[in-house]
Amino acid sequence: MPSTSKPSAQRPAVGPHHARRLATHRVARVVGMVLTAGLSFVAVGAGAVYLDLKSQITVSDVSDLVVGGPAVEPPKDPDDPFAGRALNILVMGTDYRDAENAAIAGEEPGMRSDTTFVAHVSGDRTRMEVVSIPRDSLVALPACKLPDGSMSSPRRSAMFNSAFETGSGGVDDIDHAAACTINAVQELTGVPITNHVVVKMTGVIGVVDAIDGVTMCFPEPVKENPRYGNLDLPAGEYTLSGRESIDFLRARHGTGMGLDMGSDLTRIARQQAFIDSMIREILGKNLITNSPQLYGVIQAVLSSISADPSIADPTALAGLAFSLRNISPSEVVFTQIPVVPAPSDPNRVVWTSEADAIWERIATDQPAPGHEAPADPRDDATAPDAGAEQPADDTAEPADPAPPADGGTEGTDPGTTDPGTGEPAPEPTPTETLLPGVCG
């Protein structure tokens, strides 16, 4: 697909914290669009379509492979495995070089997880929080079951993403690789993983090409070090093809937008900016009325994942999507684990003690700070009876105007990052001026 570039006005500098928020109203709308599509297929009784979609997914049953960690609550209703409980879905991107992926990134033995995050969905289906785990984190990895029936040795200080490769046992067993990563996350966090998905890098190519590319606005040229790849993107507005997208997401060395830092953390920020742009692209197309294109997107997604039996069932997945329909856009939160450079290796990171509070609230199904449910005045013993007439308070100050319904910034203090937080905007960092966005 041909890509085009053109000059564009410079956008205001934005920071990684903005990228992590990912414009939650757009995320929620995409969720709604996808679930509507899935339910449409089911509603028309398209048996052939259902079987075709089901055949696209590789089932990954790790129920007998995960050892230790917190107990996972079994489904209350076997016919609806997601009903009535909080979900913690571990999503693992892998750079496993099978024939398709080797054509993209070259031959390399073994398999590693590339991007990993926990997607928490509250039991009452009112909240969602996505927590990213840096692949370069140095952590203690527990023992894992290996494909030959033996157990791996626990490791005291290892890169987090090596759990995936360890579990594969040198024979590229994706189920054992996923189980080892699940085991590590549960032991490290205390969070019970209820479901998991492994995503191949080829999936990005299929989805991007199915929507005819993703347009981004680059504040400066992005050029990958020729030793690692051929990515060469101009400044300004540019439409990425599927292949260019995966190269952009994987790049870690070169110049432009933090590539000179060679940091996994700056790459996470670029990846999140890409996701934001892809969501904009999808919302700019009326896929619901374009069945061939919509079906192509769904096929591209399903054919690139390996998932537990519940996720791998299109009917159950459509039911889960339907249960998310009423989540408020403001209640979709993206979080990164707070880290500092590792004392033993400045090129690696370790989690700070602040990570404990994040995992505790995920494990106990609690909302992120600032997203707590408003207190019910009936729970206050000093609250007056509902029927009691209240005297007027002439000294009361007028209430602040409500924020715009469309999530805009009208009435927002320009010195804060979010409406109503009262928190000062952080000082710009070198990476804050290097993130792509939308031109104009």
Buried (B, 14 or more C-beta within 10 A) or exposed (E): EEEEBEEBEEBEEBBBBBBBBBBBBBBBBBBBBBBBBBBBBBEEEEEEBBEBBBEBBBBBEBEEBBBEBBEBEEBEEEEBBBBEBBBBBBBBBBBBBEEBBEEBBEEEEBBBBBBBBBBBBBEEBBBBBBBBBBBBBBBEBBBBBBBEEEEBEEBEEBBBBBBBBBBBBEEBBBBBBBBBBBBBBBBBBBBBBBBBBBBBBBBBBBBBBBBBBBBBBBBBBBBBBEEBBEBBBBBBBBBBBBBBBBBBBBBBBBEBBBBBBEBBBBBBBBBBBBBBBBBBBBBEBEBEEEEEBBBBBBBBBBBBBBBBBBBBBBBBBBBBBBBBEEBEBBBBBBBBBEBEEBEEEEEBBBBEEEBEEBBEBBBEBBBBEEBEEEEEEEEEEEEEEEEEEEEEEEEEEEEEEEBEEEEEEEEBBEEBBBBEEEEEEEEEEEBBBBBBBBBE
